[in-house]
Amino acid sequence: MGSLEELYSKLKEAFLSFDFDGVKGMVREALSMGASPNDVIEKALRPAMEEAGRRFERGEFFLAELVVAGDLFKEVMDEILVPEIQKRGGSTRTLGTVVIGTVRGDLHDIGKSIVATMLRAAGFNVIDLGVDVPPEKFVEEAIRNKADIVAMSALLTTTMLEMKNVIEALKKAGIRDRVKVVVGGAAVTEDYAKSIGADGYGKDAVEAVRVCKQLLGIKE
Ligand code: B1M
């Protein structure tokens, strides 16, 4: 049996040739070798996705290939990794309520859904609003669900600007001081998060969970 590093490298190759069965087999193998679901995401699946994005930029992949890559990622999550994360989560406490969504104009949902899954596994009550969520919907759902945290994801440099609009809408509705705002997604940086007045930023799902806990004063 080879190392996990070797397996991850084969897994990335299989991902980029859209070998669905091969990818699923290797994800299961990595878990059986002791890898955590988050390691499989961050060390194999996400880097493979990023390479698909670079190939798209270079004109080597077309939109159709990005769609298939998205479908493959989602199948692996739904069939293998989400059940595994839930199985390992095991939190019996309810830590707080998070309203999460991908901002208006943005249809990327894979990263946001991973963050939602990890938050649930950690014990948060998560209301997932899906993609292309307008500011007023974030506000409405935050009020309706008495949210402790409003969490936003954006993958496009154009749509990340919407995050500021959501924060403005929360202020206008008079609830900005009652909710914490956490942001993330490939387009977003910690500096950008600070510049729009967000309370927290996560570079990946594990960090997002850590930041949400910290903001609510919950000890690890
Ligand atoms: Co899109 N796309 N895409 N795409 N796509 C990017 C983002 C891009 C960087 C690709 C590229 O050109 N290199 C580029 C954006 C360029 C830019 O703005 N600078 C791009 C483009 C241009 C587009 C279109 C405009 C293409 C077109 O139509 N011509 C179009 C836009 C559609 C729209 O949204 N309006 C488009 C469409 C699509 C598909 C539908 C084909 C598909 C999405 C499928 C789906 O989501 N159901 C797609 C894909 C797959 C990608 C890439 C290749 C991969 C995204 C992904 O799923 N990554 C992407 C390239 C890239 O990201 N490098 C790209 C895996 C996922 C696990 O990572 O979402 O980053 P990510 O989430 C991470 C962290 O960021 C973090 O945790 C997650 C787990 O680690 N995180 C948070 C995420 N949200 C968080 C929230 C938090 C905290 C952490 O707190 C709340």
py3Dmol code that shows the C-alpha trace and the ligand (Angstrom):
import py3Dmol

protein = """\
ATOM      1  CA  MET A   1       0.000   0.000   0.000  1.00  0.00           C
ATOM      2  CA  GLY A   2       1.369   3.456  -0.926  1.00  0.00           C
ATOM      3  CA  SER A   3       1.281   6.634   1.143  1.00  0.00           C
ATOM      4  CA  LEU A   4      -1.644   9.016   1.442  1.00  0.00           C
ATOM      5  CA  GLU A   5       0.354  11.574  -0.554  1.00  0.00           C
ATOM      6  CA  GLU A   6       0.638   9.116  -3.466  1.00  0.00           C
ATOM      7  CA  LEU A   7      -3.050   8.339  -3.201  1.00  0.00           C
ATOM      8  CA  TYR A   8      -3.973  12.058  -3.222  1.00  0.00           C
ATOM      9  CA  SER A   9      -1.882  12.611  -6.323  1.00  0.00           C
ATOM     10  CA  LYS A  10      -3.640   9.695  -8.138  1.00  0.00           C
ATOM     11  CA  LEU A  11      -6.970  10.988  -6.878  1.00  0.00           C
ATOM     12  CA  LYS A  12      -6.315  14.430  -8.398  1.00  0.00           C
ATOM     13  CA  GLU A  13      -5.393  12.817 -11.731  1.00  0.00           C
ATOM     14  CA  ALA A  14      -8.589  10.727 -11.685  1.00  0.00           C
ATOM     15  CA  PHE A  15     -10.627  13.833 -10.773  1.00  0.00           C
ATOM     16  CA  LEU A  16      -9.219  15.804 -13.690  1.00  0.00           C
ATOM     17  CA  SER A  17     -10.052  12.962 -16.090  1.00  0.00           C
ATOM     18  CA  PHE A  18     -13.577  12.768 -14.596  1.00  0.00           C
ATOM     19  CA  ASP A  19     -13.195   9.125 -13.563  1.00  0.00           C
ATOM     20  CA  PHE A  20     -16.161   9.147 -11.138  1.00  0.00           C
ATOM     21  CA  ASP A  21     -15.750   5.540  -9.932  1.00  0.00           C
ATOM     22  CA  GLY A  22     -11.980   5.864  -9.572  1.00  0.00           C
ATOM     23  CA  VAL A  23     -12.321   9.067  -7.501  1.00  0.00           C
ATOM     24  CA  LYS A  24     -14.981   7.564  -5.217  1.00  0.00           C
ATOM     25  CA  GLY A  25     -12.905   4.394  -4.716  1.00  0.00           C
ATOM     26  CA  MET A  26      -9.826   6.429  -3.774  1.00  0.00           C
ATOM     27  CA  VAL A  27     -11.770   8.721  -1.416  1.00  0.00           C
ATOM     28  CA  ARG A  28     -13.024   5.608   0.412  1.00  0.00           C
ATOM     29  CA  GLU A  29      -9.477   4.214   0.441  1.00  0.00           C
ATOM     30  CA  ALA A  30      -8.088   7.471   1.922  1.00  0.00           C
ATOM     31  CA  LEU A  31     -10.701   7.372   4.714  1.00  0.00           C
ATOM     32  CA  SER A  32      -9.862   3.737   5.438  1.00  0.00           C
ATOM     33  CA  MET A  33      -6.165   4.737   5.668  1.00  0.00           C
ATOM     34  CA  GLY A  34      -7.056   7.191   8.447  1.00  0.00           C
ATOM     35  CA  ALA A  35      -7.502  10.472   6.548  1.00  0.00           C
ATOM     36  CA  SER A  36     -10.203  12.833   7.842  1.00  0.00           C
ATOM     37  CA  PRO A  37     -12.931  13.994   5.437  1.00  0.00           C
ATOM     38  CA  ASN A  38     -11.495  17.516   5.709  1.00  0.00           C
ATOM     39  CA  ASP A  39      -8.015  16.288   4.705  1.00  0.00           C
ATOM     40  CA  VAL A  40      -9.465  14.583   1.641  1.00  0.00           C
ATOM     41  CA  ILE A  41     -11.232  17.837   0.722  1.00  0.00           C
ATOM     42  CA  GLU A  42      -8.313  20.190   1.374  1.00  0.00           C
ATOM     43  CA  LYS A  43      -5.442  17.975   0.173  1.00  0.00           C
ATOM     44  CA  ALA A  44      -7.004  16.321  -2.875  1.00  0.00           C
ATOM     45  CA  LEU A  45     -10.462  17.451  -4.000  1.00  0.00           C
ATOM     46  CA  ARG A  46     -10.085  21.218  -3.584  1.00  0.00           C
ATOM     47  CA  PRO A  47      -6.611  21.359  -5.211  1.00  0.00           C
ATOM     48  CA  ALA A  48      -7.995  19.263  -8.105  1.00  0.00           C
ATOM     49  CA  MET A  49     -10.893  21.735  -8.452  1.00  0.00           C
ATOM     50  CA  GLU A  50      -8.451  24.645  -8.401  1.00  0.00           C
ATOM     51  CA  GLU A  51      -6.446  22.986 -11.177  1.00  0.00           C
ATOM     52  CA  ALA A  52      -9.709  22.603 -13.155  1.00  0.00           C
ATOM     53  CA  GLY A  53     -10.194  26.373 -12.677  1.00  0.00           C
ATOM     54  CA  ARG A  54      -6.674  27.107 -13.939  1.00  0.00           C
ATOM     55  CA  ARG A  55      -7.243  24.873 -16.990  1.00  0.00           C
ATOM     56  CA  PHE A  56     -10.473  26.774 -17.632  1.00  0.00           C
ATOM     57  CA  GLU A  57      -8.565  30.083 -17.454  1.00  0.00           C
ATOM     58  CA  ARG A  58      -5.968  28.751 -19.929  1.00  0.00           C
ATOM     59  CA  GLY A  59      -8.712  27.617 -22.308  1.00  0.00           C
ATOM     60  CA  GLU A  60      -7.853  23.914 -21.854  1.00  0.00           C
ATOM     61  CA  PHE A  61     -11.198  23.212 -20.153  1.00  0.00           C
ATOM     62  CA  PHE A  62     -14.548  24.605 -21.215  1.00  0.00           C
ATOM     63  CA  LEU A  63     -17.537  25.480 -19.034  1.00  0.00           C
ATOM     64  CA  ALA A  64     -18.982  21.987 -19.643  1.00  0.00           C
ATOM     65  CA  GLU A  65     -15.932  20.486 -17.941  1.00  0.00           C
ATOM     66  CA  LEU A  66     -16.301  22.795 -14.927  1.00  0.00           C
ATOM     67  CA  VAL A  67     -19.929  21.679 -14.661  1.00  0.00           C
ATOM     68  CA  VAL A  68     -18.883  18.009 -14.673  1.00  0.00           C
ATOM     69  CA  ALA A  69     -16.144  18.749 -12.104  1.00  0.00           C
ATOM     70  CA  GLY A  70     -18.817  20.369  -9.912  1.00  0.00           C
ATOM     71  CA  ASP A  71     -21.108  17.343 -10.300  1.00  0.00           C
ATOM     72  CA  LEU A  72     -18.263  14.967  -9.429  1.00  0.00           C
ATOM     73  CA  PHE A  73     -17.339  16.971  -6.320  1.00  0.00           C
ATOM     74  CA  LYS A  74     -20.984  17.051  -5.195  1.00  0.00           C
ATOM     75  CA  GLU A  75     -21.477  13.299  -5.733  1.00  0.00           C
ATOM     76  CA  VAL A  76     -18.409  12.536  -3.634  1.00  0.00           C
ATOM     77  CA  MET A  77     -19.696  14.876  -0.897  1.00  0.00           C
ATOM     78  CA  ASP A  78     -23.267  13.541  -0.923  1.00  0.00           C
ATOM     79  CA  GLU A  79     -22.432   9.839  -1.207  1.00  0.00           C
ATOM     80  CA  ILE A  80     -19.313   9.593   0.948  1.00  0.00           C
ATOM     81  CA  LEU A  81     -18.041  12.650   2.796  1.00  0.00           C
ATOM     82  CA  VAL A  82     -21.225  14.274   4.188  1.00  0.00           C
ATOM     83  CA  PRO A  83     -22.356  10.981   5.827  1.00  0.00           C
ATOM     84  CA  GLU A  84     -18.809  10.499   7.146  1.00  0.00           C
ATOM     85  CA  ILE A  85     -18.651  14.060   8.568  1.00  0.00           C
ATOM     86  CA  GLN A  86     -22.062  13.560  10.203  1.00  0.00           C
ATOM     87  CA  LYS A  87     -20.955  10.233  11.663  1.00  0.00           C
ATOM     88  CA  ARG A  88     -17.832  11.782  13.152  1.00  0.00           C
ATOM     89  CA  GLY A  89     -19.515  15.036  14.272  1.00  0.00           C
ATOM     90  CA  GLY A  90     -21.410  13.648  17.208  1.00  0.00           C
ATOM     91  CA  SER A  91     -22.104  16.982  18.934  1.00  0.00           C
ATOM     92  CA  THR A  92     -25.131  16.845  21.189  1.00  0.00           C
ATOM     93  CA  ARG A  93     -25.131  20.549  22.116  1.00  0.00           C
ATOM     94  CA  THR A  94     -26.746  23.300  20.052  1.00  0.00           C
ATOM     95  CA  LEU A  95     -24.130  25.991  19.782  1.00  0.00           C
ATOM     96  CA  GLY A  96     -26.198  28.661  18.036  1.00  0.00           C
ATOM     97  CA  THR A  97     -28.012  29.425  14.799  1.00  0.00           C
ATOM     98  CA  VAL A  98     -26.221  30.233  11.554  1.00  0.00           C
ATOM     99  CA  VAL A  99     -27.961  31.573   8.451  1.00  0.00           C
ATOM    100  CA  ILE A 100     -25.704  30.818   5.480  1.00  0.00           C
ATOM    101  CA  GLY A 101     -25.825  31.434   1.745  1.00  0.00           C
ATOM    102  CA  THR A 102     -23.885  32.271  -1.386  1.00  0.00           C
ATOM    103  CA  VAL A 103     -24.415  35.944  -2.211  1.00  0.00           C
ATOM    104  CA  ARG A 104     -26.557  37.433  -4.993  1.00  0.00           C
ATOM    105  CA  GLY A 105     -25.320  36.783  -8.538  1.00  0.00           C
ATOM    106  CA  ASP A 106     -23.130  33.860  -7.467  1.00  0.00           C
ATOM    107  CA  LEU A 107     -24.116  30.256  -8.230  1.00  0.00           C
ATOM    108  CA  HIS A 108     -21.114  28.444  -6.712  1.00  0.00           C
ATOM    109  CA  ASP A 109     -22.424  26.209  -3.940  1.00  0.00           C
ATOM    110  CA  ILE A 110     -19.875  23.493  -3.207  1.00  0.00           C
ATOM    111  CA  GLY A 111     -17.705  25.371  -0.680  1.00  0.00           C
ATOM    112  CA  LYS A 112     -20.712  26.954   1.028  1.00  0.00           C
ATOM    113  CA  SER A 113     -22.337  23.516   1.412  1.00  0.00           C
ATOM    114  CA  ILE A 114     -19.136  22.076   2.908  1.00  0.00           C
ATOM    115  CA  VAL A 115     -19.060  24.909   5.451  1.00  0.00           C
ATOM    116  CA  ALA A 116     -22.757  24.283   6.260  1.00  0.00           C
ATOM    117  CA  THR A 117     -22.103  20.546   6.734  1.00  0.00           C
ATOM    118  CA  MET A 118     -19.114  21.133   9.030  1.00  0.00           C
ATOM    119  CA  LEU A 119     -21.041  23.706  11.096  1.00  0.00           C
ATOM    120  CA  ARG A 120     -23.914  21.242  11.530  1.00  0.00           C
ATOM    121  CA  ALA A 121     -21.508  18.486  12.520  1.00  0.00           C
ATOM    122  CA  ALA A 122     -20.005  20.830  15.118  1.00  0.00           C
ATOM    123  CA  GLY A 123     -23.450  21.376  16.646  1.00  0.00           C
ATOM    124  CA  PHE A 124     -24.757  24.559  15.028  1.00  0.00           C
ATOM    125  CA  ASN A 125     -28.344  24.891  13.852  1.00  0.00           C
ATOM    126  CA  VAL A 126     -27.772  25.834  10.191  1.00  0.00           C
ATOM    127  CA  ILE A 127     -30.286  27.445   7.853  1.00  0.00           C
ATOM    128  CA  ASP A 128     -28.895  27.122   4.340  1.00  0.00           C
ATOM    129  CA  LEU A 129     -30.445  29.671   1.977  1.00  0.00           C
ATOM    130  CA  GLY A 130     -28.716  28.233  -1.091  1.00  0.00           C
ATOM    131  CA  VAL A 131     -27.135  30.346  -3.827  1.00  0.00           C
ATOM    132  CA  ASP A 132     -27.849  33.734  -5.418  1.00  0.00           C
ATOM    133  CA  VAL A 133     -29.225  35.062  -2.133  1.00  0.00           C
ATOM    134  CA  PRO A 134     -30.215  38.763  -2.127  1.00  0.00           C
ATOM    135  CA  PRO A 135     -29.378  40.967   0.904  1.00  0.00           C
ATOM    136  CA  GLU A 136     -33.020  41.273   1.976  1.00  0.00           C
ATOM    137  CA  LYS A 137     -33.308  37.464   2.187  1.00  0.00           C
ATOM    138  CA  PHE A 138     -30.299  37.248   4.523  1.00  0.00           C
ATOM    139  CA  VAL A 139     -31.926  39.930   6.726  1.00  0.00           C
ATOM    140  CA  GLU A 140     -35.395  38.334   6.648  1.00  0.00           C
ATOM    141  CA  GLU A 141     -34.090  34.864   7.561  1.00  0.00           C
ATOM    142  CA  ALA A 142     -31.723  36.209  10.218  1.00  0.00           C
ATOM    143  CA  ILE A 143     -34.672  37.907  11.941  1.00  0.00           C
ATOM    144  CA  ARG A 144     -37.057  34.972  11.475  1.00  0.00           C
ATOM    145  CA  ASN A 145     -34.594  32.429  12.859  1.00  0.00           C
ATOM    146  CA  LYS A 146     -33.089  34.690  15.550  1.00  0.00           C
ATOM    147  CA  ALA A 147     -29.696  33.990  13.994  1.00  0.00           C
ATOM    148  CA  ASP A 148     -26.502  34.409  15.984  1.00  0.00           C
ATOM    149  CA  ILE A 149     -24.396  34.422  12.816  1.00  0.00           C
ATOM    150  CA  VAL A 150     -24.917  35.443   9.194  1.00  0.00           C
ATOM    151  CA  ALA A 151     -22.411  33.522   7.038  1.00  0.00           C
ATOM    152  CA  MET A 152     -21.740  34.400   3.409  1.00  0.00           C
ATOM    153  CA  SER A 153     -19.783  32.745   0.623  1.00  0.00           C
ATOM    154  CA  ALA A 154     -18.592  34.310  -2.670  1.00  0.00           C
ATOM    155  CA  LEU A 155     -16.345  32.930  -5.395  1.00  0.00           C
ATOM    156  CA  LEU A 156     -16.384  35.727  -7.924  1.00  0.00           C
ATOM    157  CA  THR A 157     -14.496  38.988  -7.544  1.00  0.00           C
ATOM    158  CA  THR A 158     -17.647  40.717  -8.806  1.00  0.00           C
ATOM    159  CA  THR A 159     -20.073  39.074  -6.361  1.00  0.00           C
ATOM    160  CA  MET A 160     -17.924  39.422  -3.239  1.00  0.00           C
ATOM    161  CA  LEU A 161     -18.927  43.103  -3.351  1.00  0.00           C
ATOM    162  CA  GLU A 162     -22.441  41.939  -2.398  1.00  0.00           C
ATOM    163  CA  MET A 163     -21.175  41.035   1.068  1.00  0.00           C
ATOM    164  CA  LYS A 164     -20.899  44.709   1.916  1.00  0.00           C
ATOM    165  CA  ASN A 165     -24.484  45.236   0.736  1.00  0.00           C
ATOM    166  CA  VAL A 166     -25.669  42.498   3.104  1.00  0.00           C
ATOM    167  CA  ILE A 167     -23.864  44.149   6.022  1.00  0.00           C
ATOM    168  CA  GLU A 168     -25.458  47.480   5.077  1.00  0.00           C
ATOM    169  CA  ALA A 169     -28.884  45.795   4.908  1.00  0.00           C
ATOM    170  CA  LEU A 170     -28.358  44.285   8.387  1.00  0.00           C
ATOM    171  CA  LYS A 171     -27.523  47.775   9.690  1.00  0.00           C
ATOM    172  CA  LYS A 172     -30.556  49.290   8.007  1.00  0.00           C
ATOM    173  CA  ALA A 173     -32.804  46.644   9.587  1.00  0.00           C
ATOM    174  CA  GLY A 174     -31.307  47.524  12.989  1.00  0.00           C
ATOM    175  CA  ILE A 175     -29.911  44.049  13.703  1.00  0.00           C
ATOM    176  CA  ARG A 176     -26.214  44.432  12.873  1.00  0.00           C
ATOM    177  CA  ASP A 177     -25.263  44.537  16.575  1.00  0.00           C
ATOM    178  CA  ARG A 178     -27.258  41.365  17.268  1.00  0.00           C
ATOM    179  CA  VAL A 179     -25.554  39.118  14.697  1.00  0.00           C
ATOM    180  CA  LYS A 180     -21.957  38.255  13.893  1.00  0.00           C
ATOM    181  CA  VAL A 181     -20.995  38.264  10.223  1.00  0.00           C
ATOM    182  CA  VAL A 182     -18.593  35.641   8.861  1.00  0.00           C
ATOM    183  CA  VAL A 183     -17.401  35.551   5.255  1.00  0.00           C
ATOM    184  CA  GLY A 184     -15.332  33.288   3.012  1.00  0.00           C
ATOM    185  CA  GLY A 185     -14.987  31.692  -0.432  1.00  0.00           C
ATOM    186  CA  ALA A 186     -12.195  31.648  -3.001  1.00  0.00           C
ATOM    187  CA  ALA A 187     -12.518  35.332  -3.925  1.00  0.00           C
ATOM    188  CA  VAL A 188     -12.452  36.601  -0.346  1.00  0.00           C
ATOM    189  CA  THR A 189      -9.387  37.502   1.727  1.00  0.00           C
ATOM    190  CA  GLU A 190      -8.993  38.354   5.386  1.00  0.00           C
ATOM    191  CA  ASP A 191      -8.150  41.968   4.445  1.00  0.00           C
ATOM    192  CA  TYR A 192     -11.294  42.252   2.358  1.00  0.00           C
ATOM    193  CA  ALA A 193     -13.354  40.832   5.231  1.00  0.00           C
ATOM    194  CA  LYS A 194     -11.919  43.486   7.562  1.00  0.00           C
ATOM    195  CA  SER A 195     -12.445  46.271   5.028  1.00  0.00           C
ATOM    196  CA  ILE A 196     -16.198  45.614   4.808  1.00  0.00           C
ATOM    197  CA  GLY A 197     -16.598  45.312   8.584  1.00  0.00           C
ATOM    198  CA  ALA A 198     -17.195  41.541   8.816  1.00  0.00           C
ATOM    199  CA  ASP A 199     -16.528  40.005  12.236  1.00  0.00           C
ATOM    200  CA  GLY A 200     -14.773  36.919  10.936  1.00  0.00           C
ATOM    201  CA  TYR A 201     -13.193  35.213   7.927  1.00  0.00           C
ATOM    202  CA  GLY A 202     -12.460  31.558   7.199  1.00  0.00           C
ATOM    203  CA  LYS A 203     -10.057  30.328   4.527  1.00  0.00           C
ATOM    204  CA  ASP A 204     -11.606  26.868   4.699  1.00  0.00           C
ATOM    205  CA  ALA A 205     -14.491  25.102   6.416  1.00  0.00           C
ATOM    206  CA  VAL A 206     -12.523  24.087   9.498  1.00  0.00           C
ATOM    207  CA  GLU A 207     -11.450  27.677  10.046  1.00  0.00           C
ATOM    208  CA  ALA A 208     -15.022  28.859   9.469  1.00  0.00           C
ATOM    209  CA  VAL A 209     -16.236  26.586  12.284  1.00  0.00           C
ATOM    210  CA  ARG A 210     -13.427  27.755  14.577  1.00  0.00           C
ATOM    211  CA  VAL A 211     -14.224  31.432  13.893  1.00  0.00           C
ATOM    212  CA  CYS A 212     -17.979  30.933  14.473  1.00  0.00           C
ATOM    213  CA  LYS A 213     -17.271  29.268  17.819  1.00  0.00           C
ATOM    214  CA  GLN A 214     -14.821  31.997  18.828  1.00  0.00           C
ATOM    215  CA  LEU A 215     -17.276  34.756  17.964  1.00  0.00           C
ATOM    216  CA  LEU A 216     -19.930  33.182  20.188  1.00  0.00           C
ATOM    217  CA  GLY A 217     -17.434  32.638  22.997  1.00  0.00           C
ATOM    218  CA  ILE A 218     -17.618  28.837  22.730  1.00  0.00           C
ATOM    219  CA  LYS A 219     -14.532  26.966  23.932  1.00  0.00           C
ATOM    220  CA  GLU A 220     -13.199  24.192  21.637  1.00  0.00           C
TER     221      GLU A 220
END
"""
ligand_1 = """\
91
B1M
Co -16.769 29.105 -11.620
N -15.362 30.452 -11.442
N -17.741 30.280 -12.840
N -17.967 27.602 -11.861
N -15.480 28.063 -10.721
C -14.297 30.189 -10.475
C -14.630 30.783 -9.107
C -13.057 30.879 -11.182
C -11.954 31.333 -10.190
C -12.497 29.908 -12.271
C -11.354 30.501 -13.052
O -11.594 31.216 -14.011
N -10.141 30.221 -12.646
C -13.753 32.077 -11.929
C -13.886 33.375 -11.123
C -12.952 34.451 -11.578
C -13.060 35.659 -10.725
O -14.093 36.118 -10.356
N -11.920 36.210 -10.429
C -15.096 31.464 -12.269
C -15.951 31.915 -13.297
C -15.386 33.015 -14.160
C -17.245 31.393 -13.510
C -18.280 31.848 -14.543
C -18.418 33.363 -14.713
C -17.916 31.156 -15.876
C -18.771 31.536 -17.059
O -19.957 31.393 -17.045
N -18.112 32.036 -18.056
C -19.584 31.205 -13.991
C -20.280 32.127 -12.985
C -21.608 31.610 -12.570
C -22.160 32.421 -11.411
O -21.841 32.135 -10.259
N -22.930 33.437 -11.709
C -19.005 30.017 -13.265
C -19.684 28.798 -13.146
C -19.162 27.667 -12.539
C -19.840 26.305 -12.595
C -21.365 26.355 -12.480
C -19.482 25.627 -13.895
C -19.095 25.544 -11.422
C -19.819 25.640 -10.076
C -20.606 24.398 -9.742
C -21.258 24.511 -8.383
O -20.827 25.193 -7.458
N -22.352 23.817 -8.275
C -17.805 26.369 -11.292
C -16.632 25.904 -10.636
C -16.623 24.450 -10.215
C -15.515 26.756 -10.369
C -14.158 26.396 -9.734
C -13.340 25.636 -10.760
C -14.215 25.582 -8.459
C -15.104 26.127 -7.336
C -15.236 25.089 -6.245
O -16.279 24.451 -6.130
N -14.151 24.833 -5.478
C -13.588 27.845 -9.410
C -12.072 27.913 -9.380
C -11.506 28.046 -7.967
O -12.189 28.138 -6.991
N -10.204 28.118 -7.901
C -14.371 28.708 -10.298
C -14.098 23.815 -4.444
C -14.657 24.343 -3.124
C -14.512 23.277 -2.045
O -13.862 25.464 -2.733
O -15.787 27.101 -2.986
O -13.422 27.893 -2.508
P -14.477 26.879 -2.349
O -14.812 26.716 -0.782
C -13.823 26.480 0.196
C -13.247 27.777 0.801
O -13.216 28.871 -0.075
C -14.051 27.976 2.040
O -14.347 26.666 2.481
C -14.528 25.790 1.356
C -13.970 24.436 1.739
O -12.599 24.509 1.948
N -15.305 28.739 1.999
C -15.704 29.448 3.097
C -16.264 28.833 1.069
N -17.266 29.573 1.508
C -16.968 29.963 2.748
C -17.669 30.727 3.685
C -17.078 30.965 4.932
C -15.822 30.479 5.226
C -15.122 29.694 4.322
O -17.660 31.688 5.891
C -19.018 31.922 5.827
"""
view = py3Dmol.view(width=600, height=400)
view.addModel(protein, "pdb")
view.setStyle({"model": 0}, {"cartoon": {"style": "trace"}})
view.addModel(ligand_1, "xyz")
view.setStyle({"model": 1}, {"stick": {}})
view.zoomTo()
view.show()
